[in-house]
């Protein structure tokens, strides 16, 4: 029987309806043929198409950063409203960067955990840069893997979006976590961690600092969350020791996904406290969400906002743990 489940943070509903699907094994993707490195890849350093625009202070041994050629957000000194009195219209102020691994054939799950750790270090440094900008309200790091997940260029890369607005979904998390804190005097994410540890059904991996679990009210089959065990609101302020454990947790989660589903397309994104939000530290808890892209939204999902997930998180966790 299908079940309605509510996201305890945002209040949104999803339908978990495994009867509409087949077994988890049916989501194993077909192995992609090995492709050679295209001679004209714009992100390969030797072509010097993108590399010549690198932000030199952001470069590390294995990573470089460039401004996005077609940015969603652009740099301005202030937010300028251009609405007509009825519709609100402003310039899309902020920054849009591409964070690129130097080697085309080296991905985030290839080199042990070292490459992931180095990538996270670059994420942190770019976050902290935009945290100093009074115009910026929020910075989000995302990673797209595979064309189905929006990666138009095969070369491994992440993206940074810094904006003068607060993204709607993050705002829902902030409002929901604040409401929970006022009512229960505790962090909803911390309580979620306790529930997942006690239940254990959805836990996929853990180390000293992080718990990885399939999300109770998942919007995507095999959706996983990576949540720090100790309460913390700001990803960009984690210590080097915690960062190394995050790299371990992320690497293991993606490795299990790849082993179980044969390298599926996926996205991940980091939700952290907005810039200039000193009053939210007690109620908000930063985290990473990993979303495999093995299903598509239909008309009901798009028209209602209620997602139907055809793989229960419990079955997904069991399948991932066996990988």
N, C-alpha and C positions, 0 to 999 in steps of 0.2 A: 504494500500500500504506500502511495506517495505521502511525504510528510512536509509540512510547512516548518521552516526553521527561521528564527530571527537572529540577525547579527546583533550581538549583545552590545556592541559599541555604537553602531549607527542607527539601529532600530529597523533596518531594511529587512524585508522578507525574501526568502528564496524557497523554491520547491525542490526537494530532493526526491527524484523519481527514477530509481535504478531500473524499474520495470520497463521503462521506455527504451532501455539500451540493452546491450549484450554484456559479455564478460569484460573485466578490465583488460584482458589480453587483446581484445578487439581494438584497443586504442594504440597498440604497438604500431609505430609508423614504419613504412617501407624504408629500407636502408637507402640513403641518398648515394648516388654514384660519386666516386671520388673525382673531384674536378681539379684540374691544375690551376695554378695561380694565374688569373688573366693578366696578360701583358700590360693592359691599360688600367689596372686597378687604381682608382684615385687615392686610396689611402696607403698604398705601398710607398715607403719612403723613397725608394730608388727612382720612382716616377716623378717625385717632387711636385705633384699636382696639389696635394693638400699640405704636405709637410712644410713647404716654404711659408705657409701662413701660421705655423705653430706658435703657440704662446710659450716663449722660451722658458720663462720662470716656472711653468707648470710641467715641463718635460722631466721624465725620469728615465731609468735605464731601458725600460720596456714599454713605456707609455708616452704618448704625446697628445696634446690638446689643441684644437683649432676652433675658431668661431664657425658656427654652422653657415654654410653658403646661402641657405634659404631659411633664415631664422623665423621662428614663431614669435619671438620677443626681441626687441631691439633696444639699444642703449639710448636713454634720454636722461636729462638731469631732473625732470619732474614729470608728473602725470598731467596730461592735458586733456580735458574733456571736450568732446566734439559732438555731443548728442544734439538732437533736434527738439528736445523738450519732452518727447514721449519715449523714444528709444534711447537707451544709454549707449554711447559710442565714445571710446577713448583710444588713444594710441596704445599699441601693444608693447608696453614698456618692460624692459628686463634684459635678459641675456640668454643665448642659446648656444651651447658648446657641444662639440663632439670629442669624446675621450677615446682614443684609439690605441689598440695594441699594435706595437711596431711590426710584429711578425704576422703575416697574413695567415699562415698555417698553424698558429698557436692560439688556442682559445682559452677561456677562463677556467676550463676543467682539465687542461692538458698538463701543466707543469706543477704537479702536486698542488700545494696551497700557496706557493710563493707568488705566482702571478696574480692570484686573487687578492692577496694581502697588499701587493703593490698598487693594484687598481683601487682598492678601498682607500689607501693612503692618498691617492690623487683625488678621489671623491671628497675626502675630508678637507683637503687644502682648498679646493674650489668652493665648497660650502662656506668655509670660514671667510673667504674673500668676499662673497656676496652678503654675508652676515653684517659686514661693516657698512653696507650701502643703505642709507635711510629710506630710499625709494622702494627697495625690494621687500615684498611681504613673504614670499615663499620660494624656496629652491628645492627642486626634486631631481633626483638621479633615476634614470630608467635604463634598462638594457633590453634590447630586442635581439632575439636569436632566431634566424630563419625568416623567409619571406612572408609566411603566414602570420608572423608576429610583428611585421612591419619593418623588418630589416631589408631595405632596398639595396644595400651594398653588402656583399657577403663577408668582407673583411671585418673581423671582430671589433666592435666598438660599443660604447655606451653614450648616453646623451645627458646633458644637464640643461634644465629649464629653470631660469630664475625669473620671477614675475612680480609685478606690482599688485597682483590680485592673489587671494587665497583660493586655491582650487576647491571646487564644490565638495568633492568627496572627502578631502582632508577636513574641511569645515564641519561636515557631518560627524566625523570622528571626534573632533574637538568638542563639539556641542554635546555629543553623547557621553563622552568620557567625563566631561565637566558635570553633567547632570548626575551620572552615576556616583561621582565623588561627593557631591553635595548630599545625596540621599544616603549613601552607605559609608562615607568617610574613608574610602579606600579606592585604590586605582583599579579600574575594570580590567586592565591588561594583567595586572598582578594576580587578580582573582581568576582570570582566565588561565594563567599559567598553573595555578594550584589545581584548578579543575582538570586540566589536561594531564598533569602529573598523576593525580589521583585516579583518573579514568584510564589512562595509558593506552586506550584503544587507537587513538589518532596520532600518538607520538611516533615519529619516523627516525629521529636522531637527537642526541643531546651531548653536550660537553659541559665543562665546568661553568660556562657563562651563558650558553644559549640552549633554547629548546626549539626543535623543529617539529611541527605537527601539521597535519591536514586540518583545514579550518572547518569548524562545526557547521557554519552556514556558508559553505563554499559557493562561489559563483562559477567556478571553472572546474572541470574534472581534474583531480589530482592537485588542486591548489594547496600550496604549503605556505605557512608563515614561519619566519625566523624571528624569535623574540628574546631579548636579553632577560636573563633570570632576575637580575637585580634592577630595581626601578631606575630608569633613566629616561629623560625626555629628549635629549639632543644626541643624535647619531654622531654629529661632527665633533663632539667633545670626548669621545671614547678614548681610553688610554691605549698605548701600543699593545699592552697585554690583552686587553679585551678585543682589540682589532684583530689580533692573530687568531683568537678563538672564533670571531665572526667569519674570518676567511675559511677556517676549518669547517664551520657549520654550513656556510654557503657552498663550499666545494663538495661536501658530502651530500647535501640535499640535491644539488644538480647532478652529481654522479649517480645517485640512486634513480633520479628521473631518467637519465640517459640509459642506464642499464635496464630499467623496467620497460621503457617505452621506445627504446632504440633511437635516441637523440631526437626528441620531438622539438618543434618550434616552441619557444617560451619567451615570456617577459618577466622581468622582476623590477620592482621599484622600491624606493626607500621612503617611508613616511617618518618625518621628524617634526619637532616643534617649529612653528613658523618663526621667522625672524622677529625680534622685538616683542616676544611673548613671555615676559618674565613671570606672569601670574598663573601660568598653566603647568608649572613644573610638577606639582603634586598629582595632578589628574591625568596627564598625558604620558604615554610610554612609546618611545620610538620602536620601529620594527621594519622588517623586510617582507614583502609579499611576492611569492613566486607563482606565476600563472602559466601553466602549459596551455598551448593553443591547439587543442585536439578536438574542439567542438566549435560550433558557430551559434550566434544568437539568431533566433527566428523572429517572426513578426510579433509574437506575444511578448517576448523579452523587450523588444524595442518599443512596443506600444504601451506596455504596462510598467516597465522598470522592474518587474519581478522575474528573476532568472530561474530557469529550470535546469538543475544540474542532474545529469543522468548517471553519475557515478557517486555513490555515497562516500563521504570522507572516511568512514570506517573501513570500507572495502578498499578504497584507494590506499590508505595507510598500510594495510596488511600486504597489499601487492607491492608497494614501494619497499617495505622492510625486507621482503624476500629477495629483492634485487641484489 
